[in-house]
Amino acid sequence: MTFRFRHLLGIEPLKADDIRTILDLADQYVDLSRGASKHSDVLAGLTQINMFFEASTRTQASFEIAGKRLGADVMNMSMQASSLKKGETLIDTALTLNAMHPDLLVVRHPQSGAVDLLAQKVNCAVLNAGDGRHEHPTQALLDALTIRRAKGRLHRLTVAICGDIAHSRVARSNILLLGRMENRVRLIGPATLIPARAAEFGVEVYEDMREGLAGADVVMMLRLQKERMDGGFIPSEREYYHRFGLDAEKLAHAKEDAIVMHPGPMNRGVEIDGTLADDINRSVIQEQVEMGVAVRMAAMDLLARSLRAERAAGGIHV
């Protein structure tokens, strides 16, 4: 199993076969993680550095667990206490880290494009753990794996992505991935939270929740990203839940076997009814968390193979 990329910076450059390669390997890592012995040595001797410039629970924890299960030496950098607070630039930080010869660099940053810039300055493999409003590739991949395992396929499904589309890198990565795998994608939300040119991505746009959910196989709810809002995008949380929060009545418009997803963290009673989020017959939210570890194990494994192949050939290209 080979992978043709040095970095994983987004879904955009991936072809359908690249996506299937990651998901197929991730399936194997699901089995490993569920076994009595959860450890492998495929990253033995390699150093993984996690740099999170934004707060994270699920993503940072799953990357750390993924690296340790694969045998890497894992270091979590506290960016709040880093030299960036003293005025050091991102590029200088990258050059400093590069001098320490890491092998895998996992980065989350509030500015779109920052992870790509950093990847141009280092000699290791870089994984984008979310950059601004741009992309969050491993989230889209874990969502894809969750859907494929629940539905038995990842093509010709109707997927409704609901909520704060405009501020969501998760939505962007999922739109790219699901479209590449020949799915029908619908965006549902108030006009203030739908990108102005959304239809150019080959999606359908709805402002009516019930109409948008009609016949959907997958319902993917998104968090209201208040930290990225600088104006009155919604009248109130109560009104937002009334119109766009997922509850049993609205979900009834989707297919009877439709699954419910959310990347977390959830605002219960705002984006989704708490009872529905916990319904083991419809919700796959906890499965998403589990798939996150497996997908990140697969991504790091594949990038490490590419890195080792380059080093063995005597050349490093960034």
Contacts in CASP RR format, 6 or more apart in sequence:
PFRMAT RR
TARGET T0000
AUTHOR 0000-0000-0000
METHOD contacts of the structure
MODEL  1
MTFRFRHLLGIEPLKADDIRTILDLADQYVDLSRGASKHSDVLAGLTQIN
MFFEASTRTQASFEIAGKRLGADVMNMSMQASSLKKGETLIDTALTLNAM
HPDLLVVRHPQSGAVDLLAQKVNCAVLNAGDGRHEHPTQALLDALTIRRA
KGRLHRLTVAICGDIAHSRVARSNILLLGRMENRVRLIGPATLIPARAAE
FGVEVYEDMREGLAGADVVMMLRLQKERMDGGFIPSEREYYHRFGLDAEK
LAHAKEDAIVMHPGPMNRGVEIDGTLADDINRSVIQEQVEMGVAVRMAAM
DLLARSLRAERAAGGIHV
1 21 0 8 1.000
1 24 0 8 1.000
1 25 0 8 1.000
1 302 0 8 1.000
1 305 0 8 1.000
2 21 0 8 1.000
2 302 0 8 1.000
2 305 0 8 1.000
2 306 0 8 1.000
3 18 0 8 1.000
3 21 0 8 1.000
3 22 0 8 1.000
3 302 0 8 1.000
3 303 0 8 1.000
3 305 0 8 1.000
3 306 0 8 1.000
4 18 0 8 1.000
4 306 0 8 1.000
5 13 0 8 1.000
5 14 0 8 1.000
5 18 0 8 1.000
5 303 0 8 1.000
5 306 0 8 1.000
6 125 0 8 1.000
6 303 0 8 1.000
6 306 0 8 1.000
6 307 0 8 1.000
6 310 0 8 1.000
6 317 0 8 1.000
6 318 0 8 1.000
7 119 0 8 1.000
7 125 0 8 1.000
7 126 0 8 1.000
7 127 0 8 1.000
7 128 0 8 1.000
7 303 0 8 1.000
8 125 0 8 1.000
8 126 0 8 1.000
8 127 0 8 1.000
8 128 0 8 1.000
8 137 0 8 1.000
8 138 0 8 1.000
8 299 0 8 1.000
8 303 0 8 1.000
9 115 0 8 1.000
9 116 0 8 1.000
9 119 0 8 1.000
9 126 0 8 1.000
9 128 0 8 1.000
9 135 0 8 1.000
9 137 0 8 1.000
10 128 0 8 1.000
10 135 0 8 1.000
10 137 0 8 1.000
10 173 0 8 1.000
11 19 0 8 1.000
11 135 0 8 1.000
11 137 0 8 1.000
11 140 0 8 1.000
11 141 0 8 1.000
11 173 0 8 1.000
11 176 0 8 1.000
11 177 0 8 1.000
11 180 0 8 1.000
12 135 0 8 1.000
12 176 0 8 1.000
14 137 0 8 1.000
14 177 0 8 1.000
14 180 0 8 1.000
15 180 0 8 1.000
16 180 0 8 1.000
16 181 0 8 1.000
19 141 0 8 1.000
19 144 0 8 1.000
19 177 0 8 1.000
19 180 0 8 1.000
19 181 0 8 1.000
21 302 0 8 1.000
22 141 0 8 1.000
22 295 0 8 1.000
22 298 0 8 1.000
22 299 0 8 1.000
22 302 0 8 1.000
23 141 0 8 1.000
23 144 0 8 1.000
23 145 0 8 1.000
23 148 0 8 1.000
23 154 0 8 1.000
23 295 0 8 1.000
23 298 0 8 1.000
25 298 0 8 1.000
25 301 0 8 1.000
25 302 0 8 1.000
26 141 0 8 1.000
26 142 0 8 1.000
26 145 0 8 1.000
26 291 0 8 1.000
26 294 0 8 1.000
26 295 0 8 1.000
26 297 0 8 1.000
26 298 0 8 1.000
27 145 0 8 1.000
27 149 0 8 1.000
27 294 0 8 1.000
28 298 0 8 1.000
29 69 0 8 1.000
29 293 0 8 1.000
29 294 0 8 1.000
29 295 0 8 1.000
29 297 0 8 1.000
29 298 0 8 1.000
29 301 0 8 1.000
30 145 0 8 1.000
30 149 0 8 1.000
30 290 0 8 1.000
30 291 0 8 1.000
30 294 0 8 1.000
32 38 0 8 1.000
32 40 0 8 1.000
32 69 0 8 1.000
32 297 0 8 1.000
33 69 0 8 1.000
33 290 0 8 1.000
33 293 0 8 1.000
33 294 0 8 1.000
33 297 0 8 1.000
38 69 0 8 1.000
39 68 0 8 1.000
39 69 0 8 1.000
39 70 0 8 1.000
39 71 0 8 1.000
40 69 0 8 1.000
40 70 0 8 1.000
40 71 0 8 1.000
41 70 0 8 1.000
41 71 0 8 1.000
42 70 0 8 1.000
42 71 0 8 1.000
42 301 0 8 1.000
42 304 0 8 1.000
43 67 0 8 1.000
43 70 0 8 1.000
43 71 0 8 1.000
43 72 0 8 1.000
43 103 0 8 1.000
43 104 0 8 1.000
43 300 0 8 1.000
43 301 0 8 1.000
43 304 0 8 1.000
44 71 0 8 1.000
44 72 0 8 1.000
45 71 0 8 1.000
45 72 0 8 1.000
45 73 0 8 1.000
45 103 0 8 1.000
46 71 0 8 1.000
46 72 0 8 1.000
46 73 0 8 1.000
46 103 0 8 1.000
46 104 0 8 1.000
46 304 0 8 1.000
47 72 0 8 1.000
47 73 0 8 1.000
47 75 0 8 1.000
47 100 0 8 1.000
47 101 0 8 1.000
47 102 0 8 1.000
47 103 0 8 1.000
47 104 0 8 1.000
48 63 0 8 1.000
48 67 0 8 1.000
48 72 0 8 1.000
48 73 0 8 1.000
48 74 0 8 1.000
48 75 0 8 1.000
48 102 0 8 1.000
48 103 0 8 1.000
48 104 0 8 1.000
48 105 0 8 1.000
48 106 0 8 1.000
48 300 0 8 1.000
49 75 0 8 1.000
49 77 0 8 1.000
49 97 0 8 1.000
49 102 0 8 1.000
49 104 0 8 1.000
49 105 0 8 1.000
49 106 0 8 1.000
50 60 0 8 1.000
50 63 0 8 1.000
50 64 0 8 1.000
50 74 0 8 1.000
50 75 0 8 1.000
50 76 0 8 1.000
50 77 0 8 1.000
50 106 0 8 1.000
50 129 0 8 1.000
51 77 0 8 1.000
51 79 0 8 1.000
51 97 0 8 1.000
51 105 0 8 1.000
51 106 0 8 1.000
51 107 0 8 1.000
51 108 0 8 1.000
52 59 0 8 1.000
52 60 0 8 1.000
52 76 0 8 1.000
52 77 0 8 1.000
52 79 0 8 1.000
52 107 0 8 1.000
52 108 0 8 1.000
52 129 0 8 1.000
53 79 0 8 1.000
53 84 0 8 1.000
53 107 0 8 1.000
53 108 0 8 1.000
53 109 0 8 1.000
53 110 0 8 1.000
53 114 0 8 1.000
54 108 0 8 1.000
54 109 0 8 1.000
54 110 0 8 1.000
54 130 0 8 1.000
56 108 0 8 1.000
56 129 0 8 1.000
57 265 0 8 1.000
58 264 0 8 1.000
58 265 0 8 1.000
58 289 0 8 1.000
58 292 0 8 1.000
59 108 0 8 1.000
59 129 0 8 1.000
59 130 0 8 1.000
59 138 0 8 1.000
59 139 0 8 1.000
60 76 0 8 1.000
60 108 0 8 1.000
60 129 0 8 1.000
62 289 0 8 1.000
62 292 0 8 1.000
62 293 0 8 1.000
62 296 0 8 1.000
63 106 0 8 1.000
63 127 0 8 1.000
63 129 0 8 1.000
63 296 0 8 1.000
64 74 0 8 1.000
64 76 0 8 1.000
65 293 0 8 1.000
66 292 0 8 1.000
66 293 0 8 1.000
66 294 0 8 1.000
66 296 0 8 1.000
66 297 0 8 1.000
66 300 0 8 1.000
67 74 0 8 1.000
67 296 0 8 1.000
67 297 0 8 1.000
67 300 0 8 1.000
68 74 0 8 1.000
69 293 0 8 1.000
69 297 0 8 1.000
70 297 0 8 1.000
70 300 0 8 1.000
70 301 0 8 1.000
72 103 0 8 1.000
72 104 0 8 1.000
72 300 0 8 1.000
82 88 0 8 1.000
82 93 0 8 1.000
83 92 0 8 1.000
83 93 0 8 1.000
83 96 0 8 1.000
84 90 0 8 1.000
84 93 0 8 1.000
88 96 0 8 1.000
90 109 0 8 1.000
90 114 0 8 1.000
90 117 0 8 1.000
90 118 0 8 1.000
91 117 0 8 1.000
91 118 0 8 1.000
91 121 0 8 1.000
94 118 0 8 1.000
94 121 0 8 1.000
94 122 0 8 1.000
95 121 0 8 1.000
97 105 0 8 1.000
97 122 0 8 1.000
98 121 0 8 1.000
98 122 0 8 1.000
98 123 0 8 1.000
98 124 0 8 1.000
101 123 0 8 1.000
101 124 0 8 1.000
102 122 0 8 1.000
102 124 0 8 1.000
103 124 0 8 1.000
103 125 0 8 1.000
103 304 0 8 1.000
103 307 0 8 1.000
104 124 0 8 1.000
104 125 0 8 1.000
104 126 0 8 1.000
104 127 0 8 1.000
104 300 0 8 1.000
104 303 0 8 1.000
104 304 0 8 1.000
105 118 0 8 1.000
105 122 0 8 1.000
105 124 0 8 1.000
105 125 0 8 1.000
105 126 0 8 1.000
105 127 0 8 1.000
106 126 0 8 1.000
106 127 0 8 1.000
106 129 0 8 1.000
107 114 0 8 1.000
107 115 0 8 1.000
107 118 0 8 1.000
107 126 0 8 1.000
107 127 0 8 1.000
107 128 0 8 1.000
107 129 0 8 1.000
107 130 0 8 1.000
107 131 0 8 1.000
108 115 0 8 1.000
108 128 0 8 1.000
108 129 0 8 1.000
108 130 0 8 1.000
108 131 0 8 1.000
109 115 0 8 1.000
109 118 0 8 1.000
109 130 0 8 1.000
109 131 0 8 1.000
109 132 0 8 1.000
110 131 0 8 1.000
110 132 0 8 1.000
111 131 0 8 1.000
111 132 0 8 1.000
112 131 0 8 1.000
112 132 0 8 1.000
112 133 0 8 1.000
112 134 0 8 1.000
113 131 0 8 1.000
113 132 0 8 1.000
113 134 0 8 1.000
114 131 0 8 1.000
114 132 0 8 1.000
115 126 0 8 1.000
115 128 0 8 1.000
115 129 0 8 1.000
115 130 0 8 1.000
115 131 0 8 1.000
116 128 0 8 1.000
116 131 0 8 1.000
118 126 0 8 1.000
119 126 0 8 1.000
119 318 0 8 1.000
120 318 0 8 1.000
121 318 0 8 1.000
122 318 0 8 1.000
123 316 0 8 1.000
123 318 0 8 1.000
124 307 0 8 1.000
125 300 0 8 1.000
125 303 0 8 1.000
125 304 0 8 1.000
125 306 0 8 1.000
125 307 0 8 1.000
127 138 0 8 1.000
127 296 0 8 1.000
127 299 0 8 1.000
127 300 0 8 1.000
127 303 0 8 1.000
128 135 0 8 1.000
128 136 0 8 1.000
128 137 0 8 1.000
128 138 0 8 1.000
129 136 0 8 1.000
129 138 0 8 1.000
130 136 0 8 1.000
130 137 0 8 1.000
130 139 0 8 1.000
130 169 0 8 1.000
131 169 0 8 1.000
132 169 0 8 1.000
133 166 0 8 1.000
133 167 0 8 1.000
133 168 0 8 1.000
133 169 0 8 1.000
133 172 0 8 1.000
133 228 0 8 1.000
134 169 0 8 1.000
134 172 0 8 1.000
135 169 0 8 1.000
135 172 0 8 1.000
135 173 0 8 1.000
135 176 0 8 1.000
136 169 0 8 1.000
136 170 0 8 1.000
136 172 0 8 1.000
136 173 0 8 1.000
137 173 0 8 1.000
138 292 0 8 1.000
138 295 0 8 1.000
138 296 0 8 1.000
138 299 0 8 1.000
139 169 0 8 1.000
139 170 0 8 1.000
139 173 0 8 1.000
139 174 0 8 1.000
139 263 0 8 1.000
140 170 0 8 1.000
140 173 0 8 1.000
140 174 0 8 1.000
140 176 0 8 1.000
140 177 0 8 1.000
141 177 0 8 1.000
141 295 0 8 1.000
141 299 0 8 1.000
142 288 0 8 1.000
142 291 0 8 1.000
142 292 0 8 1.000
142 294 0 8 1.000
142 295 0 8 1.000
142 296 0 8 1.000
143 170 0 8 1.000
143 174 0 8 1.000
143 177 0 8 1.000
143 220 0 8 1.000
143 261 0 8 1.000
143 263 0 8 1.000
143 288 0 8 1.000
143 291 0 8 1.000
144 154 0 8 1.000
144 177 0 8 1.000
144 178 0 8 1.000
144 181 0 8 1.000
145 291 0 8 1.000
145 292 0 8 1.000
145 294 0 8 1.000
145 295 0 8 1.000
146 259 0 8 1.000
146 261 0 8 1.000
146 284 0 8 1.000
146 287 0 8 1.000
146 288 0 8 1.000
146 291 0 8 1.000
147 154 0 8 1.000
147 157 0 8 1.000
147 159 0 8 1.000
147 218 0 8 1.000
147 259 0 8 1.000
147 261 0 8 1.000
148 154 0 8 1.000
149 287 0 8 1.000
149 291 0 8 1.000
150 259 0 8 1.000
150 284 0 8 1.000
150 287 0 8 1.000
151 157 0 8 1.000
151 217 0 8 1.000
151 218 0 8 1.000
151 259 0 8 1.000
154 181 0 8 1.000
154 183 0 8 1.000
155 181 0 8 1.000
155 182 0 8 1.000
155 183 0 8 1.000
156 182 0 8 1.000
156 183 0 8 1.000
156 184 0 8 1.000
157 178 0 8 1.000
157 183 0 8 1.000
157 184 0 8 1.000
157 217 0 8 1.000
157 218 0 8 1.000
158 183 0 8 1.000
158 184 0 8 1.000
158 186 0 8 1.000
158 215 0 8 1.000
158 216 0 8 1.000
158 217 0 8 1.000
158 218 0 8 1.000
159 174 0 8 1.000
159 178 0 8 1.000
159 183 0 8 1.000
159 184 0 8 1.000
159 185 0 8 1.000
159 186 0 8 1.000
159 216 0 8 1.000
159 217 0 8 1.000
159 218 0 8 1.000
159 220 0 8 1.000
160 186 0 8 1.000
160 187 0 8 1.000
160 188 0 8 1.000
160 212 0 8 1.000
160 213 0 8 1.000
160 216 0 8 1.000
160 218 0 8 1.000
160 219 0 8 1.000
160 220 0 8 1.000
160 254 0 8 1.000
161 171 0 8 1.000
161 174 0 8 1.000
161 175 0 8 1.000
161 185 0 8 1.000
161 186 0 8 1.000
161 187 0 8 1.000
161 188 0 8 1.000
161 220 0 8 1.000
161 222 0 8 1.000
162 187 0 8 1.000
162 188 0 8 1.000
162 189 0 8 1.000
162 209 0 8 1.000
162 213 0 8 1.000
162 219 0 8 1.000
162 220 0 8 1.000
162 221 0 8 1.000
162 222 0 8 1.000
162 244 0 8 1.000
162 245 0 8 1.000
162 246 0 8 1.000
163 188 0 8 1.000
163 189 0 8 1.000
163 190 0 8 1.000
163 193 0 8 1.000
163 221 0 8 1.000
163 222 0 8 1.000
163 224 0 8 1.000
163 244 0 8 1.000
163 271 0 8 1.000
164 171 0 8 1.000
164 193 0 8 1.000
164 222 0 8 1.000
164 223 0 8 1.000
164 224 0 8 1.000
164 225 0 8 1.000
164 233 0 8 1.000
165 171 0 8 1.000
165 187 0 8 1.000
165 189 0 8 1.000
165 193 0 8 1.000
165 194 0 8 1.000
165 195 0 8 1.000
165 198 0 8 1.000
165 222 0 8 1.000
166 192 0 8 1.000
166 193 0 8 1.000
166 194 0 8 1.000
166 195 0 8 1.000
166 233 0 8 1.000
167 193 0 8 1.000
167 225 0 8 1.000
167 228 0 8 1.000
167 229 0 8 1.000
168 222 0 8 1.000
168 223 0 8 1.000
168 225 0 8 1.000
170 222 0 8 1.000
170 263 0 8 1.000
171 187 0 8 1.000
171 222 0 8 1.000
174 185 0 8 1.000
174 220 0 8 1.000
175 185 0 8 1.000
175 187 0 8 1.000
175 201 0 8 1.000
175 203 0 8 1.000
176 201 0 8 1.000
178 185 0 8 1.000
179 185 0 8 1.000
179 202 0 8 1.000
184 204 0 8 1.000
185 201 0 8 1.000
185 202 0 8 1.000
185 203 0 8 1.000
185 204 0 8 1.000
186 203 0 8 1.000
186 204 0 8 1.000
186 205 0 8 1.000
186 206 0 8 1.000
186 212 0 8 1.000
186 216 0 8 1.000
187 194 0 8 1.000
187 198 0 8 1.000
187 203 0 8 1.000
187 204 0 8 1.000
187 205 0 8 1.000
187 206 0 8 1.000
188 205 0 8 1.000
188 206 0 8 1.000
188 207 0 8 1.000
188 208 0 8 1.000
188 209 0 8 1.000
188 212 0 8 1.000
188 213 0 8 1.000
188 244 0 8 1.000
189 206 0 8 1.000
189 207 0 8 1.000
189 209 0 8 1.000
189 244 0 8 1.000
190 207 0 8 1.000
190 233 0 8 1.000
190 234 0 8 1.000
190 240 0 8 1.000
190 243 0 8 1.000
190 244 0 8 1.000
191 207 0 8 1.000
192 232 0 8 1.000
192 233 0 8 1.000
192 234 0 8 1.000
193 233 0 8 1.000
193 234 0 8 1.000
194 205 0 8 1.000
194 207 0 8 1.000
198 205 0 8 1.000
199 205 0 8 1.000
204 212 0 8 1.000
206 212 0 8 1.000
209 243 0 8 1.000
209 244 0 8 1.000
209 245 0 8 1.000
209 246 0 8 1.000
209 250 0 8 1.000
210 250 0 8 1.000
210 253 0 8 1.000
211 253 0 8 1.000
212 253 0 8 1.000
213 219 0 8 1.000
213 250 0 8 1.000
213 251 0 8 1.000
213 253 0 8 1.000
213 254 0 8 1.000
213 258 0 8 1.000
214 253 0 8 1.000
214 254 0 8 1.000
215 253 0 8 1.000
215 254 0 8 1.000
215 255 0 8 1.000
215 258 0 8 1.000
216 253 0 8 1.000
216 254 0 8 1.000
216 255 0 8 1.000
216 258 0 8 1.000
217 254 0 8 1.000
217 255 0 8 1.000
217 257 0 8 1.000
217 258 0 8 1.000
217 259 0 8 1.000
218 258 0 8 1.000
218 259 0 8 1.000
218 261 0 8 1.000
219 246 0 8 1.000
219 251 0 8 1.000
219 254 0 8 1.000
219 258 0 8 1.000
219 259 0 8 1.000
219 260 0 8 1.000
219 261 0 8 1.000
220 261 0 8 1.000
220 262 0 8 1.000
221 245 0 8 1.000
221 246 0 8 1.000
221 260 0 8 1.000
221 261 0 8 1.000
221 262 0 8 1.000
221 266 0 8 1.000
221 271 0 8 1.000
221 272 0 8 1.000
222 262 0 8 1.000
222 263 0 8 1.000
222 271 0 8 1.000
223 262 0 8 1.000
223 263 0 8 1.000
223 264 0 8 1.000
223 265 0 8 1.000
223 266 0 8 1.000
223 267 0 8 1.000
223 271 0 8 1.000
224 234 0 8 1.000
224 237 0 8 1.000
224 240 0 8 1.000
224 267 0 8 1.000
224 270 0 8 1.000
224 271 0 8 1.000
234 240 0 8 1.000
237 267 0 8 1.000
237 270 0 8 1.000
240 270 0 8 1.000
241 269 0 8 1.000
241 270 0 8 1.000
241 271 0 8 1.000
244 271 0 8 1.000
245 269 0 8 1.000
245 270 0 8 1.000
245 271 0 8 1.000
245 272 0 8 1.000
245 273 0 8 1.000
246 260 0 8 1.000
246 271 0 8 1.000
246 272 0 8 1.000
246 273 0 8 1.000
246 276 0 8 1.000
247 272 0 8 1.000
247 273 0 8 1.000
247 276 0 8 1.000
248 273 0 8 1.000
248 275 0 8 1.000
248 276 0 8 1.000
251 258 0 8 1.000
251 260 0 8 1.000
251 276 0 8 1.000
251 282 0 8 1.000
258 282 0 8 1.000
259 282 0 8 1.000
259 283 0 8 1.000
259 284 0 8 1.000
260 272 0 8 1.000
260 276 0 8 1.000
260 277 0 8 1.000
260 279 0 8 1.000
260 282 0 8 1.000
260 283 0 8 1.000
260 284 0 8 1.000
260 285 0 8 1.000
261 283 0 8 1.000
261 284 0 8 1.000
261 285 0 8 1.000
261 288 0 8 1.000
262 271 0 8 1.000
262 272 0 8 1.000
262 277 0 8 1.000
262 285 0 8 1.000
262 288 0 8 1.000
263 288 0 8 1.000
264 285 0 8 1.000
266 272 0 8 1.000
266 274 0 8 1.000
266 277 0 8 1.000
266 285 0 8 1.000
268 274 0 8 1.000
268 277 0 8 1.000
276 282 0 8 1.000
276 283 0 8 1.000
277 283 0 8 1.000
277 285 0 8 1.000
310 316 0 8 1.000
310 317 0 8 1.000
END
